[in-house]
Amino acid sequence: MKSIKVSELTGNAINWAVQHAEGLTGILAPVNYCGRWEFGGPIIEREGISVWVFDDVTWKAENPFVGVDCVYEGDTPLIAAMRCYVASKLGDTVQVPEEVL
C-alpha cells in the first residue's frame, strides 16, 4: 500500500479510491468514474457535489454537506468531483495498493 494525497490521485488510483469510498473493497477492475459520466455523474448528484470551472484549464468541486472544507481541483469536472468525493469519505490521504498505481 502507498499513501497518496487525494489531490494527487489520477488514473486507476482515483477510480480505485472511488470504489473503496463506495464500499467496494479489494482490488477490482476499476470502473472509470473519472472518465465516464454514467459512473461519476450519479455520485455527483447523490452527494450534492458542486462543480465549476475555475479558469480555462482547472475545474473545482466542493461538497458543502460534509461539514469540512472539501474543495478539490482537477483537469476535468469528473476528476475534481471524484477527488472531492473520495476526500469526503476517506480523508485527505488514502492508502492505495501498489498494483493499482
Secondary structure as UniProt FT lines:
FT   STRAND          2..5
FT   HELIX           6..8
FT   HELIX           11..21
FT   TURN            22..23
FT   TURN            33..35
FT   HELIX           37..47
FT   STRAND          50..53
FT   STRAND          59..62
FT   TURN            64..65
FT   STRAND          71..74
FT   HELIX           77..90
FT   STRAND          93..96
FT   HELIX           98..100
//
